[in-house]
């Protein structure tokens, strides 16, 4: 294989993992996504106008957290009209128990390839047995999703890293669920706030993390949300292991912004666009 053929092959491989080869060495992210919870208030006031602003910043992929009373076909038409894709959506825990077929139908219409349980509510996670039952439910929903051609996943906060009878709930979910049916969307802020290292889990469970939330943590005692690149999380170190982790989609998220969320997410986008790792 000559040098040109090698570079073409390498470029194809890294693009499939969600990043590109930088001209001056190293890698950069390819498509950068946004978790729409960040702009939830703006979507409620002006759904399409908000999506237009996101596209103008440069975001190409979106992860939904509700459709704000818009029908799936309408959502799809708006996305197509502005060159946007929505490979993933967050789904409430209650929908796993009732109405999952309707969720799958909407996902197909919009074009989601991943459906992610956003969280386990407090009443369903009091004990280790609760977490084991949650894992069993995830497997069942994951199997139904697999038959429909969609991958099910779970998104963490920090409570999964608080010990319950000497065990971490996150470890239980990873160990007790079928890796083909239940994958993980790692929130890099919350796992860090929970006192754990993302790379530890990337090494223990390679290929299990197709999605990540790219969210930074400030240096104040509160350890609050901040724009990506302005906080304490070493994204270069984490992204360098993305291939082993199986990461394909990177969604910026900032739960709360100090001013306009559009200003914050542009700062995050600009930082990530130039980041080499």
Secondary structure as GFF3:
##gff-version 3
##sequence-region A 1 277
A	DSSP	alpha_helix	3	16	.	.	.	ID=ss1
A	DSSP	beta_strand	19	21	.	.	.	ID=ss2
A	DSSP	beta_strand	27	29	.	.	.	ID=ss3
A	DSSP	beta_strand	33	35	.	.	.	ID=ss4
A	DSSP	three_ten_helix	36	39	.	.	.	ID=ss5
A	DSSP	alpha_helix	40	45	.	.	.	ID=ss6
A	DSSP	alpha_helix	47	57	.	.	.	ID=ss7
A	DSSP	beta_strand	61	64	.	.	.	ID=ss8
A	DSSP	alpha_helix	72	81	.	.	.	ID=ss9
A	DSSP	beta_strand	85	91	.	.	.	ID=ss10
A	DSSP	alpha_helix	94	97	.	.	.	ID=ss11
A	DSSP	alpha_helix	100	110	.	.	.	ID=ss12
A	DSSP	beta_strand	114	117	.	.	.	ID=ss13
A	DSSP	three_ten_helix	122	124	.	.	.	ID=ss14
A	DSSP	alpha_helix	128	147	.	.	.	ID=ss15
A	DSSP	beta_strand	151	155	.	.	.	ID=ss16
A	DSSP	three_ten_helix	159	161	.	.	.	ID=ss17
A	DSSP	beta_strand	163	164	.	.	.	ID=ss18
A	DSSP	beta_strand	167	168	.	.	.	ID=ss19
A	DSSP	alpha_helix	169	176	.	.	.	ID=ss20
A	DSSP	beta_strand	182	187	.	.	.	ID=ss21
A	DSSP	alpha_helix	188	193	.	.	.	ID=ss22
A	DSSP	alpha_helix	198	204	.	.	.	ID=ss23
A	DSSP	beta_strand	211	214	.	.	.	ID=ss24
A	DSSP	beta_strand	216	217	.	.	.	ID=ss25
A	DSSP	beta_strand	225	226	.	.	.	ID=ss26
A	DSSP	alpha_helix	235	239	.	.	.	ID=ss27
A	DSSP	alpha_helix	242	245	.	.	.	ID=ss28
A	DSSP	beta_strand	249	252	.	.	.	ID=ss29
A	DSSP	alpha_helix	261	274	.	.	.	ID=ss30
###
